[in-house]
Amino acid sequence: MPAALRNKTLPVYIVKPSKVHGTGVFARRRIEPGECIIEYKGEHIAWDEALRRSEAKGGPLNHTFFFTLSSGLVIDGGSQGNDARFINHCCEPNCEAMEHEDGRVFIYSLQEIARGEELHYNYALIYDGRHTAAVKRAFACHCGAPGCTGVMLAPKRGSRRK
C-alpha cells in the first residue's frame, strides 16, 4: 500500500499523557488544515444539572468536561463522553471547536498539524464573577505558548486591554 494511502487510513489521534495537563490528544498522523478531527460527545444537560454535578463531585467548576452550547444546554463529556474531552486548552491553538446547528460540536484543525503534535483549542471559559488572583490561579493555563495569557478564561465583556 502506498505511504500516502496508508497515512490516511491511520486513526487521526491518540490519547496519552500530556506535558500541558494530565491527559492529552495527539496527532497520530499529519492532519490537514480544516480537517474534522472528532466530535465532542457527552450527555446533554441543563446548566442547573451541570452545577449540581460539579458540587456533588466536590470540585470547582474549573475542572470539568462541560462544553456550553448556544442553546444554554451543556455537553457533559464526563458522562457518555469520548476522547475529545482530553483535548487541552492552549492560548495559541491549532484546533477550534465549532457548534453545528443541530447542537453537536466538532473539533477542526486550524492549520496543518504534524504527527505527534498535541491537539488543543482555546477554551475561552466564561466566568461571570470577578477575575481575582485566586480565580486566575484556579483557571491557570500551562500551555507554554509564546502568547500565553496565563489563564483559560475569556476576557471579561467590556474589559479593555492595555
C-alpha positions in Angstrom: 0.0 0.0 0.0 1.4 3.5 -0.9 2.5 5.6 2.1 0.0 8.4 1.3 -2.9 5.9 1.3 -1.6 4.1 4.4 -1.3 7.5 6.2 -5.0 8.4 5.5 -6.1 5.0 7.0 -4.4 5.6 10.3 -6.7 6.9 13.1 -6.4 10.7 13.3 -5.4 10.9 17.0 -4.1 9.0 20.0 -4.7 9.8 23.7 -1.7 9.7 26.0 -0.1 11.7 28.9 0.4 15.4 28.2 3.1 17.8 29.5 0.4 20.6 29.4 -2.1 18.9 31.7 -2.8 15.3 32.7 -4.0 13.5 29.6 -3.9 15.0 26.1 -4.8 14.1 22.5 -2.0 13.9 19.9 -2.0 13.7 16.1 -1.3 10.1 15.1 -0.7 11.3 11.5 -0.4 14.6 9.7 -3.7 16.5 9.9 -4.7 18.8 7.1 -5.9 22.4 7.8 -9.7 22.4 8.2 -9.9 18.7 8.8 -12.7 17.4 11.1 -10.9 15.5 13.9 -13.5 14.4 16.4 -17.0 15.2 17.7 -17.2 16.4 21.3 -19.7 13.9 22.8 -21.4 13.5 26.1 -24.7 13.8 27.8 -26.7 17.0 27.0 -27.9 18.5 30.3 -29.1 21.8 31.7 -26.8 24.3 33.5 -28.5 23.6 36.8 -27.7 19.9 36.5 -24.1 20.8 35.5 -23.7 22.9 38.7 -25.3 20.1 40.8 -22.8 17.6 39.3 -19.9 19.8 39.9 -20.9 20.4 43.5 -21.6 16.7 44.1 -18.0 15.9 43.0 -16.7 18.5 45.4 -14.7 20.1 42.7 -14.7 23.6 41.3 -16.3 24.3 38.0 -12.9 24.9 36.5 -12.1 21.2 36.2 -15.0 19.6 34.4 -15.7 18.3 30.9 -18.6 20.7 30.4 -19.0 22.3 27.0 -21.6 25.1 26.8 -23.9 25.2 23.8 -25.6 28.2 22.3 -29.0 26.8 23.3 -28.0 27.1 27.0 -27.6 23.4 27.4 -24.2 21.8 28.3 -22.5 18.7 26.9 -21.1 16.8 29.9 -18.1 15.0 28.4 -17.6 13.2 31.7 -20.9 11.3 31.2 -21.2 9.3 28.0 -18.3 11.3 26.6 -15.4 10.4 24.3 -11.7 11.2 23.8 -12.5 14.8 22.8 -12.8 15.7 26.5 -9.0 15.2 26.8 -8.1 17.9 24.3 -6.3 20.5 26.3 -6.5 24.3 26.3 -3.9 26.5 24.6 -3.8 30.3 24.1 -2.4 29.8 20.6 -4.5 26.7 19.5 -4.0 24.5 16.5 -7.7 23.5 16.5 -11.1 25.0 17.1 -14.4 23.8 18.4 -17.4 24.5 16.2 -21.0 24.1 17.2 -23.2 23.0 14.3 -26.9 24.0 14.0 -28.0 20.7 15.5 -26.2 21.3 18.8 -23.4 18.9 18.0 -19.8 20.1 18.5 -16.9 19.1 16.3 -13.2 19.8 16.6 -11.4 21.0 13.4 -7.8 21.7 12.7 -6.9 25.4 12.1 -3.6 24.6 10.4 -1.5 21.6 9.3 -0.7 19.6 12.4 2.3 17.3 12.4 2.3 13.7 13.5 3.0 13.6 17.3 1.9 17.2 17.9 -0.6 17.8 20.7 -4.1 19.0 19.7 -5.5 21.9 21.6 -8.1 24.7 21.3 -8.8 27.8 23.3 -11.4 27.1 25.9 -12.3 30.8 26.4 -14.1 29.9 29.6 -16.7 32.4 30.8 -16.5 33.2 34.5 -19.0 35.9 35.5 -17.5 36.6 38.9 -14.5 38.9 39.5 -11.3 37.7 37.9 -9.4 37.8 41.2 -5.9 36.4 41.7 -7.4 33.3 43.3 -9.8 32.8 40.4 -7.0 33.2 37.9 -4.9 30.6 39.8 -7.9 28.2 39.7 -8.2 28.7 35.9 -4.4 28.8 35.3 -3.1 28.0 31.9 0.1 26.0 31.4 0.1 25.8 27.6 3.6 27.4 27.3 2.7 29.2 24.1 4.7 32.4 23.4 1.4 34.5 23.7 0.1 32.6 26.8 -2.3 34.8 28.8 -1.8 32.6 31.9 -5.5 31.8 32.2 -8.1 29.7 30.4 -10.7 32.4 30.9 -12.1 34.6 28.1 -11.6 38.3 28.8 -14.5 39.9 30.7 -17.0 41.5 28.5 -16.4 45.2 28.2 -12.9 44.9 29.6 -10.2 47.0 28.0 -6.8 45.7 27.1 -3.9 47.8 27.9 
